[in-house]
Amino acid sequence: MKTVGNVESLWRYPVKSMGGEQMATAFMGFSGIYGDRCFAFKSSAAPGGAPYLTATVQTRMVRYRPRFRYPGRAASPPNLAEAMSIAPGMTPANAGENDMALDVVTPSGSVLAIDDPALVKSLGEGLSATTRLSLVRSDRALTDCRPVSLISLETIRQLETEVGVPLDKRRFRSNVYANLASNRGFEEDEFIGRRFRIGGRAEIAVLERDPRCKMISLDPDTGGHNPDILKIVARTHDAFAGVYCAVLVEGMLTQGDPIQLLD
Protein backbone atom coordinates (compact mmCIF):
# COMPACT_ATOMS: atom_id res chain seq x y z
CA MET A 1 0.00 0.00 0.00
CA LYS A 2 1.13 3.51 -0.81
CA THR A 3 0.25 6.43 1.47
CA VAL A 4 -0.98 9.30 -0.70
CA GLY A 5 -2.14 11.70 2.00
CA ASN A 6 -4.05 12.06 5.24
CA VAL A 7 -7.40 13.19 6.58
CA GLU A 8 -7.30 16.93 7.23
CA SER A 9 -10.80 17.01 8.73
CA LEU A 10 -14.08 15.08 8.91
CA TRP A 11 -17.53 16.64 8.52
CA ARG A 12 -21.17 15.68 8.61
CA TYR A 13 -24.31 17.69 7.85
CA PRO A 14 -27.18 16.50 10.10
CA VAL A 15 -29.82 18.40 8.08
CA LYS A 16 -29.59 18.51 4.32
CA SER A 17 -28.39 21.97 3.15
CA MET A 18 -27.88 23.36 6.67
CA GLY A 19 -24.51 24.00 8.28
CA GLY A 20 -22.14 21.13 9.04
CA GLU A 21 -20.18 20.04 12.08
CA GLN A 22 -16.54 19.00 12.25
CA MET A 23 -15.81 15.68 13.97
CA ALA A 24 -12.60 14.39 15.50
CA THR A 25 -13.77 10.83 14.76
CA ALA A 26 -16.62 9.50 12.65
CA PHE A 27 -18.11 6.12 11.80
CA MET A 28 -18.27 5.53 8.05
CA GLY A 29 -20.84 2.90 7.12
CA PHE A 30 -22.11 1.63 3.81
CA SER A 31 -24.68 4.44 3.71
CA GLY A 32 -22.14 7.13 4.59
CA ILE A 33 -20.96 9.04 7.65
CA TYR A 34 -23.08 8.24 10.70
CA GLY A 35 -25.55 11.05 11.35
CA ASP A 36 -24.90 12.73 7.99
CA ARG A 37 -27.96 14.23 6.31
CA CYS A 38 -30.33 12.12 8.39
CA PHE A 39 -32.91 14.93 8.28
CA ALA A 40 -34.25 16.98 5.38
CA PHE A 41 -37.25 19.11 4.53
CA LYS A 42 -39.33 17.97 1.60
CA SER A 43 -40.71 20.82 -0.50
CA SER A 44 -43.89 20.66 -2.55
CA ALA A 45 -42.29 23.10 -5.00
CA ALA A 46 -39.19 20.97 -5.65
CA PRO A 47 -38.94 18.60 -8.63
CA GLY A 48 -39.76 14.96 -8.00
CA GLY A 49 -36.22 13.80 -8.68
CA ALA A 50 -34.81 16.15 -6.03
CA PRO A 51 -37.74 16.76 -3.65
CA TYR A 52 -35.98 18.57 -0.82
CA LEU A 53 -35.66 22.21 0.11
CA THR A 54 -32.02 23.28 -0.30
CA ALA A 55 -29.97 26.43 -0.05
CA THR A 56 -30.01 26.74 -3.84
CA VAL A 57 -33.58 27.99 -3.28
CA GLN A 58 -33.54 29.18 0.34
CA THR A 59 -29.98 30.52 0.58
CA ARG A 60 -30.08 31.28 4.30
CA MET A 61 -30.37 27.55 5.06
CA VAL A 62 -26.56 27.42 5.27
CA ARG A 63 -26.79 29.73 8.29
CA TYR A 64 -28.89 27.29 10.32
CA ARG A 65 -26.72 25.27 12.71
CA PRO A 66 -28.01 21.78 13.64
CA ARG A 67 -26.65 20.15 16.78
CA PHE A 68 -27.41 16.75 18.25
CA ARG A 69 -28.93 16.97 21.70
CA TYR A 70 -26.88 13.99 22.91
CA PRO A 71 -23.55 14.23 21.04
CA GLY A 72 -22.12 11.09 22.59
CA ARG A 73 -25.04 8.94 21.50
CA ALA A 74 -25.04 10.47 18.01
CA ALA A 75 -21.33 9.86 17.42
CA SER A 76 -21.49 6.20 16.36
CA PRO A 77 -23.85 3.20 16.36
CA PRO A 78 -24.69 1.96 19.86
CA ASN A 79 -23.50 -1.60 19.20
CA LEU A 80 -20.42 -0.70 17.15
CA ALA A 81 -17.82 -2.59 19.22
CA GLU A 82 -19.89 -5.75 19.42
CA ALA A 83 -20.78 -5.73 15.71
CA MET A 84 -17.20 -5.16 14.62
CA SER A 85 -16.02 -8.07 16.76
CA ILE A 86 -18.14 -10.54 14.75
CA ALA A 87 -16.13 -11.64 11.71
CA PRO A 88 -16.02 -10.45 8.99
CA GLY A 89 -17.65 -7.45 10.65
CA MET A 90 -21.39 -7.16 11.12
CA THR A 91 -23.12 -3.99 9.99
CA PRO A 92 -23.91 -2.04 13.20
CA ALA A 93 -27.48 -1.10 14.03
CA ASN A 94 -28.72 2.47 13.90
CA ALA A 95 -29.54 4.33 17.09
CA GLY A 96 -33.08 5.06 18.23
CA GLU A 97 -34.79 8.35 17.43
CA ASN A 98 -34.18 9.71 20.92
CA ASP A 99 -30.43 9.14 20.57
CA MET A 100 -30.43 11.26 17.39
CA ALA A 101 -32.62 14.05 18.80
CA LEU A 102 -31.66 17.28 17.07
CA ASP A 103 -31.97 20.98 17.75
CA VAL A 104 -31.32 23.78 15.26
CA VAL A 105 -29.89 27.21 16.00
CA THR A 106 -31.57 29.63 13.58
CA PRO A 107 -29.87 32.72 12.11
CA SER A 108 -31.71 34.82 14.70
CA GLY A 109 -30.24 32.74 17.54
CA SER A 110 -33.39 30.83 18.44
CA VAL A 111 -32.95 27.16 19.34
CA LEU A 112 -35.72 24.99 17.91
CA ALA A 113 -36.27 21.25 17.94
CA ILE A 114 -36.02 19.74 14.46
CA ASP A 115 -39.75 18.90 14.54
CA ASP A 116 -40.90 22.26 15.91
CA PRO A 117 -43.48 23.84 13.54
CA ALA A 118 -41.75 27.16 14.15
CA LEU A 119 -38.71 25.82 12.28
CA VAL A 120 -40.82 24.98 9.23
CA LYS A 121 -42.31 28.48 9.39
CA SER A 122 -38.84 30.03 9.58
CA LEU A 123 -37.56 28.02 6.61
CA GLY A 124 -40.61 28.94 4.56
CA GLU A 125 -40.19 32.70 4.91
CA GLY A 126 -39.84 34.27 1.49
CA LEU A 127 -40.99 31.18 -0.39
CA SER A 128 -44.20 30.96 -2.38
CA ALA A 129 -47.32 30.89 -0.23
CA THR A 130 -48.29 27.61 -1.89
CA THR A 131 -45.04 25.84 -0.92
CA ARG A 132 -45.50 23.17 1.72
CA LEU A 133 -42.55 21.88 3.76
CA SER A 134 -42.46 18.62 5.68
CA LEU A 135 -39.76 17.01 7.80
CA VAL A 136 -38.14 13.77 6.63
CA ARG A 137 -36.02 11.57 8.90
CA SER A 138 -33.97 8.67 7.60
CA ASP A 139 -31.52 6.10 8.96
CA ARG A 140 -29.68 6.39 5.63
CA ALA A 141 -28.02 9.61 4.55
CA LEU A 142 -30.28 11.65 2.26
CA THR A 143 -27.43 12.46 -0.10
CA ASP A 144 -28.06 13.47 -3.69
CA CYS A 145 -25.96 10.71 -5.18
CA ARG A 146 -23.13 8.84 -3.43
CA PRO A 147 -22.72 8.26 0.31
CA VAL A 148 -19.29 9.88 0.82
CA SER A 149 -17.66 12.94 -0.73
CA LEU A 150 -13.95 13.80 -0.62
CA ILE A 151 -12.00 16.84 -1.73
CA SER A 152 -8.36 17.80 -1.21
CA LEU A 153 -7.17 21.06 0.28
CA GLU A 154 -4.83 21.29 -2.71
CA THR A 155 -7.82 21.42 -5.05
CA ILE A 156 -9.43 24.17 -2.99
CA ARG A 157 -6.20 26.20 -3.00
CA GLN A 158 -5.96 25.86 -6.79
CA LEU A 159 -9.53 27.06 -7.15
CA GLU A 160 -8.74 30.04 -4.90
CA THR A 161 -6.04 31.06 -7.35
CA GLU A 162 -8.30 30.58 -10.35
CA VAL A 163 -11.27 32.38 -8.82
CA GLY A 164 -9.17 35.14 -7.27
CA VAL A 165 -10.88 35.20 -3.87
CA PRO A 166 -10.35 33.20 -0.65
CA LEU A 167 -12.54 30.08 -0.54
CA ASP A 168 -13.70 28.70 2.80
CA LYS A 169 -13.46 24.92 2.45
CA ARG A 170 -16.94 24.60 3.97
CA ARG A 171 -18.41 25.81 0.67
CA PHE A 172 -17.69 22.35 -0.75
CA ARG A 173 -19.64 20.47 1.96
CA SER A 174 -17.48 17.35 1.77
CA ASN A 175 -17.33 14.57 4.34
CA VAL A 176 -13.58 14.05 4.04
CA TYR A 177 -11.13 16.89 3.44
CA ALA A 178 -7.73 15.50 2.53
CA ASN A 179 -4.13 16.67 2.42
CA LEU A 180 -2.53 14.91 -0.55
CA ALA A 181 1.22 14.29 -0.57
CA SER A 182 1.72 15.40 -4.17
CA ASN A 183 0.55 18.94 -3.31
CA ARG A 184 -1.24 19.10 -6.70
CA GLY A 185 -4.79 20.30 -7.15
CA PHE A 186 -7.35 17.87 -8.58
CA GLU A 187 -5.09 14.88 -7.94
CA GLU A 188 -8.09 13.07 -6.44
CA ASP A 189 -9.50 12.83 -9.98
CA GLU A 190 -6.61 10.54 -10.87
CA PHE A 191 -7.79 7.95 -8.33
CA ILE A 192 -11.20 7.35 -9.92
CA GLY A 193 -11.70 3.60 -10.27
CA ARG A 194 -9.25 2.84 -7.45
CA ARG A 195 -9.55 2.02 -3.74
CA PHE A 196 -8.40 3.80 -0.59
CA ARG A 197 -7.95 2.55 2.95
CA ILE A 198 -8.46 5.30 5.51
CA GLY A 199 -7.07 4.58 8.93
CA GLY A 200 -6.73 0.97 10.03
CA ARG A 201 -9.88 -0.54 8.57
CA ALA A 202 -12.28 1.53 6.45
CA GLU A 203 -12.09 1.24 2.65
CA ILE A 204 -13.70 3.31 -0.08
CA ALA A 205 -13.87 3.13 -3.86
CA VAL A 206 -13.41 6.41 -5.70
CA LEU A 207 -16.22 6.39 -8.25
CA GLU A 208 -16.53 9.70 -10.09
CA ARG A 209 -15.94 13.44 -10.05
CA ASP A 210 -18.27 15.53 -7.91
CA PRO A 211 -20.52 17.84 -10.01
CA ARG A 212 -20.96 21.24 -8.40
CA CYS A 213 -23.92 23.60 -8.20
CA LYS A 214 -24.85 26.96 -6.69
CA MET A 215 -23.96 25.70 -3.19
CA ILE A 216 -20.25 26.47 -3.64
CA SER A 217 -21.18 30.08 -4.47
CA LEU A 218 -22.81 30.60 -1.05
CA ASP A 219 -20.82 31.95 1.88
CA PRO A 220 -21.26 29.38 4.69
CA ASP A 221 -21.50 32.09 7.35
CA THR A 222 -23.59 34.79 5.67
CA GLY A 223 -25.37 32.96 2.85
CA GLY A 224 -24.10 35.67 0.50
CA HIS A 225 -24.12 34.58 -3.15
CA ASN A 226 -21.10 35.07 -5.43
CA PRO A 227 -22.13 33.57 -8.80
CA ASP A 228 -18.65 34.09 -10.25
CA ILE A 229 -17.32 31.16 -8.19
CA LEU A 230 -19.48 28.54 -9.89
CA LYS A 231 -19.05 30.24 -13.27
CA ILE A 232 -15.26 30.00 -13.08
CA VAL A 233 -15.31 26.40 -11.78
CA ALA A 234 -17.65 25.53 -14.64
CA ARG A 235 -15.41 27.21 -17.20
CA THR A 236 -12.11 25.78 -15.95
CA HIS A 237 -13.17 22.35 -14.64
CA ASP A 238 -16.58 21.63 -16.23
CA ALA A 239 -18.16 22.39 -12.81
CA PHE A 240 -16.44 19.43 -11.10
CA ALA A 241 -14.43 19.59 -7.87
CA GLY A 242 -13.68 16.67 -5.56
CA VAL A 243 -14.88 13.09 -5.90
CA TYR A 244 -17.74 10.83 -4.89
CA CYS A 245 -16.98 7.53 -3.15
CA ALA A 246 -18.68 4.28 -2.15
CA VAL A 247 -17.90 2.48 1.10
CA LEU A 248 -16.49 -1.04 0.73
CA VAL A 249 -15.48 -1.73 4.34
CA GLU A 250 -17.08 0.06 7.27
CA GLY A 251 -14.98 1.55 10.05
CA MET A 252 -14.05 4.50 12.22
CA LEU A 253 -12.21 7.47 10.74
CA THR A 254 -10.06 9.87 12.72
CA GLN A 255 -8.68 13.25 11.84
CA GLY A 256 -5.08 12.75 10.71
CA ASP A 257 -5.63 9.17 9.51
CA PRO A 258 -3.40 8.09 6.62
CA ILE A 259 -5.05 7.64 3.22
CA GLN A 260 -3.51 4.62 1.51
CA LEU A 261 -3.90 3.51 -2.09
CA LEU A 262 -4.84 -0.19 -2.26
CA ASP A 263 -4.63 -0.77 -6.02
C-alpha positions as CSV (number, residue, x, y, z in Angstrom):
1,M,0.0,0.0,0.0
2,K,1.1,3.5,-0.8
3,T,0.2,6.4,1.5
4,V,-1.0,9.3,-0.7
5,G,-2.1,11.7,2.0
6,N,-4.1,12.1,5.2
7,V,-7.4,13.2,6.6
8,E,-7.3,16.9,7.2
9,S,-10.8,17.0,8.7
10,L,-14.1,15.1,8.9
11,W,-17.5,16.6,8.5
12,R,-21.2,15.7,8.6
13,Y,-24.3,17.7,7.9
14,P,-27.2,16.5,10.1
15,V,-29.8,18.4,8.1
16,K,-29.6,18.5,4.3
17,S,-28.4,22.0,3.1
18,M,-27.9,23.4,6.7
19,G,-24.5,24.0,8.3
20,G,-22.1,21.1,9.0
21,E,-20.2,20.0,12.1
22,Q,-16.5,19.0,12.2
23,M,-15.8,15.7,14.0
24,A,-12.6,14.4,15.5
25,T,-13.8,10.8,14.8
26,A,-16.6,9.5,12.6
27,F,-18.1,6.1,11.8
28,M,-18.3,5.5,8.1
29,G,-20.8,2.9,7.1
30,F,-22.1,1.6,3.8
31,S,-24.7,4.4,3.7
32,G,-22.1,7.1,4.6
33,I,-21.0,9.0,7.6
34,Y,-23.1,8.2,10.7
35,G,-25.6,11.1,11.4
36,D,-24.9,12.7,8.0
37,R,-28.0,14.2,6.3
38,C,-30.3,12.1,8.4
39,F,-32.9,14.9,8.3
40,A,-34.3,17.0,5.4
41,F,-37.2,19.1,4.5
42,K,-39.3,18.0,1.6
43,S,-40.7,20.8,-0.5
44,S,-43.9,20.7,-2.6
45,A,-42.3,23.1,-5.0
46,A,-39.2,21.0,-5.7
47,P,-38.9,18.6,-8.6
48,G,-39.8,15.0,-8.0
49,G,-36.2,13.8,-8.7
50,A,-34.8,16.2,-6.0
51,P,-37.7,16.8,-3.7
52,Y,-36.0,18.6,-0.8
53,L,-35.7,22.2,0.1
54,T,-32.0,23.3,-0.3
55,A,-30.0,26.4,0.0
56,T,-30.0,26.7,-3.8
57,V,-33.6,28.0,-3.3
58,Q,-33.5,29.2,0.3
59,T,-30.0,30.5,0.6
60,R,-30.1,31.3,4.3
61,M,-30.4,27.6,5.1
62,V,-26.6,27.4,5.3
63,R,-26.8,29.7,8.3
64,Y,-28.9,27.3,10.3
65,R,-26.7,25.3,12.7
66,P,-28.0,21.8,13.6
67,R,-26.7,20.2,16.8
68,F,-27.4,16.8,18.3
69,R,-28.9,17.0,21.7
70,Y,-26.9,14.0,22.9
71,P,-23.6,14.2,21.0
72,G,-22.1,11.1,22.6
73,R,-25.0,8.9,21.5
74,A,-25.0,10.5,18.0
75,A,-21.3,9.9,17.4
76,S,-21.5,6.2,16.4
77,P,-23.9,3.2,16.4
78,P,-24.7,2.0,19.9
79,N,-23.5,-1.6,19.2
80,L,-20.4,-0.7,17.2
81,A,-17.8,-2.6,19.2
82,E,-19.9,-5.8,19.4
83,A,-20.8,-5.7,15.7
84,M,-17.2,-5.2,14.6
85,S,-16.0,-8.1,16.8
86,I,-18.1,-10.5,14.7
87,A,-16.1,-11.6,11.7
88,P,-16.0,-10.5,9.0
89,G,-17.6,-7.4,10.7
90,M,-21.4,-7.2,11.1
91,T,-23.1,-4.0,10.0
92,P,-23.9,-2.0,13.2
93,A,-27.5,-1.1,14.0
94,N,-28.7,2.5,13.9
95,A,-29.5,4.3,17.1
96,G,-33.1,5.1,18.2
97,E,-34.8,8.4,17.4
98,N,-34.2,9.7,20.9
99,D,-30.4,9.1,20.6
100,M,-30.4,11.3,17.4
101,A,-32.6,14.0,18.8
102,L,-31.7,17.3,17.1
103,D,-32.0,21.0,17.7
104,V,-31.3,23.8,15.3
105,V,-29.9,27.2,16.0
106,T,-31.6,29.6,13.6
107,P,-29.9,32.7,12.1
108,S,-31.7,34.8,14.7
109,G,-30.2,32.7,17.5
110,S,-33.4,30.8,18.4
111,V,-32.9,27.2,19.3
112,L,-35.7,25.0,17.9
113,A,-36.3,21.2,17.9
114,I,-36.0,19.7,14.5
115,D,-39.7,18.9,14.5
116,D,-40.9,22.3,15.9
117,P,-43.5,23.8,13.5
118,A,-41.8,27.2,14.1
119,L,-38.7,25.8,12.3
120,V,-40.8,25.0,9.2
121,K,-42.3,28.5,9.4
122,S,-38.8,30.0,9.6
123,L,-37.6,28.0,6.6
124,G,-40.6,28.9,4.6
125,E,-40.2,32.7,4.9
126,G,-39.8,34.3,1.5
127,L,-41.0,31.2,-0.4
128,S,-44.2,31.0,-2.4
129,A,-47.3,30.9,-0.2
130,T,-48.3,27.6,-1.9
131,T,-45.0,25.8,-0.9
132,R,-45.5,23.2,1.7
133,L,-42.5,21.9,3.8
134,S,-42.5,18.6,5.7
135,L,-39.8,17.0,7.8
136,V,-38.1,13.8,6.6
137,R,-36.0,11.6,8.9
138,S,-34.0,8.7,7.6
139,D,-31.5,6.1,9.0
140,R,-29.7,6.4,5.6
141,A,-28.0,9.6,4.5
142,L,-30.3,11.7,2.3
143,T,-27.4,12.5,-0.1
144,D,-28.1,13.5,-3.7
145,C,-26.0,10.7,-5.2
146,R,-23.1,8.8,-3.4
147,P,-22.7,8.3,0.3
148,V,-19.3,9.9,0.8
149,S,-17.7,12.9,-0.7
150,L,-13.9,13.8,-0.6
151,I,-12.0,16.8,-1.7
152,S,-8.4,17.8,-1.2
153,L,-7.2,21.1,0.3
154,E,-4.8,21.3,-2.7
155,T,-7.8,21.4,-5.1
156,I,-9.4,24.2,-3.0
157,R,-6.2,26.2,-3.0
158,Q,-6.0,25.9,-6.8
159,L,-9.5,27.1,-7.1
160,E,-8.7,30.0,-4.9
161,T,-6.0,31.1,-7.4
162,E,-8.3,30.6,-10.3
163,V,-11.3,32.4,-8.8
164,G,-9.2,35.1,-7.3
165,V,-10.9,35.2,-3.9
166,P,-10.3,33.2,-0.6
167,L,-12.5,30.1,-0.5
168,D,-13.7,28.7,2.8
169,K,-13.5,24.9,2.5
170,R,-16.9,24.6,4.0
171,R,-18.4,25.8,0.7
172,F,-17.7,22.3,-0.8
173,R,-19.6,20.5,2.0
174,S,-17.5,17.3,1.8
175,N,-17.3,14.6,4.3
176,V,-13.6,14.0,4.0
177,Y,-11.1,16.9,3.4
178,A,-7.7,15.5,2.5
179,N,-4.1,16.7,2.4
180,L,-2.5,14.9,-0.6
181,A,1.2,14.3,-0.6
182,S,1.7,15.4,-4.2
183,N,0.6,18.9,-3.3
184,R,-1.2,19.1,-6.7
185,G,-4.8,20.3,-7.1
186,F,-7.3,17.9,-8.6
187,E,-5.1,14.9,-7.9
188,E,-8.1,13.1,-6.4
189,D,-9.5,12.8,-10.0
190,E,-6.6,10.5,-10.9
191,F,-7.8,7.9,-8.3
192,I,-11.2,7.3,-9.9
193,G,-11.7,3.6,-10.3
194,R,-9.3,2.8,-7.4
195,R,-9.6,2.0,-3.7
196,F,-8.4,3.8,-0.6
197,R,-8.0,2.5,3.0
198,I,-8.5,5.3,5.5
199,G,-7.1,4.6,8.9
200,G,-6.7,1.0,10.0
201,R,-9.9,-0.5,8.6
202,A,-12.3,1.5,6.4
203,E,-12.1,1.2,2.6
204,I,-13.7,3.3,-0.1
205,A,-13.9,3.1,-3.9
206,V,-13.4,6.4,-5.7
207,L,-16.2,6.4,-8.3
208,E,-16.5,9.7,-10.1
209,R,-15.9,13.4,-10.1
210,D,-18.3,15.5,-7.9
211,P,-20.5,17.8,-10.0
212,R,-21.0,21.2,-8.4
213,C,-23.9,23.6,-8.2
214,K,-24.9,27.0,-6.7
215,M,-24.0,25.7,-3.2
216,I,-20.2,26.5,-3.6
217,S,-21.2,30.1,-4.5
218,L,-22.8,30.6,-1.1
219,D,-20.8,32.0,1.9
220,P,-21.3,29.4,4.7
221,D,-21.5,32.1,7.4
222,T,-23.6,34.8,5.7
223,G,-25.4,33.0,2.9
224,G,-24.1,35.7,0.5
225,H,-24.1,34.6,-3.1
226,N,-21.1,35.1,-5.4
227,P,-22.1,33.6,-8.8
228,D,-18.7,34.1,-10.2
229,I,-17.3,31.2,-8.2
230,L,-19.5,28.5,-9.9
231,K,-19.0,30.2,-13.3
232,I,-15.3,30.0,-13.1
233,V,-15.3,26.4,-11.8
234,A,-17.7,25.5,-14.6
235,R,-15.4,27.2,-17.2
236,T,-12.1,25.8,-16.0
237,H,-13.2,22.3,-14.6
238,D,-16.6,21.6,-16.2
239,A,-18.2,22.4,-12.8
240,F,-16.4,19.4,-11.1
241,A,-14.4,19.6,-7.9
242,G,-13.7,16.7,-5.6
243,V,-14.9,13.1,-5.9
244,Y,-17.7,10.8,-4.9
245,C,-17.0,7.5,-3.1
246,A,-18.7,4.3,-2.2
247,V,-17.9,2.5,1.1
248,L,-16.5,-1.0,0.7
249,V,-15.5,-1.7,4.3
250,E,-17.1,0.1,7.3
251,G,-15.0,1.6,10.1
252,M,-14.1,4.5,12.2
253,L,-12.2,7.5,10.7
254,T,-10.1,9.9,12.7
255,Q,-8.7,13.2,11.8
256,G,-5.1,12.7,10.7
257,D,-5.6,9.2,9.5
258,P,-3.4,8.1,6.6
259,I,-5.1,7.6,3.2
260,Q,-3.5,4.6,1.5
261,L,-3.9,3.5,-2.1
262,L,-4.8,-0.2,-2.3
263,D,-4.6,-0.8,-6.0
